[in-house]
Amino acid sequence: MPHQIIKMFQQTAFILNENGAEVESYAEIVEECVEEIEEEDLQKPKKLFFDSEFIILLKRRDNSYPYFAMYVANAELMKKMEK
C-alpha cells in the first residue's frame, strides 16, 4: 500500500573548533497509508550540477550573517554524474 509523507524534519548541528569539526544530525518522518497517490502530486527531485567552483553558506533565517562558509575549488570528493 502506498504511503504519503505528512511531515518531515531534519536538524543538523556543526561543531567547529580548533580540534576539527563534528556533525550531528537528527531526522524525523511522519507518514500515513493512502489508497492511491496521484502522479501529478509527486514532486520530481531537483538535480544540481556543479561544473565550476562554488561557495556554501549556512545561515539561520532570523540572522543576516552566515555561521558557516565553505569554498569548494575541486571535485576530489564528489561523484561524477552517470549519463
Secondary structure as UniProt FT lines:
FT   STRAND          3..17
FT   TURN            18..19
FT   STRAND          20..33
FT   HELIX           39..41
FT   STRAND          54..58
FT   TURN            61..62
FT   STRAND          68..72
FT   TURN            76..77
//
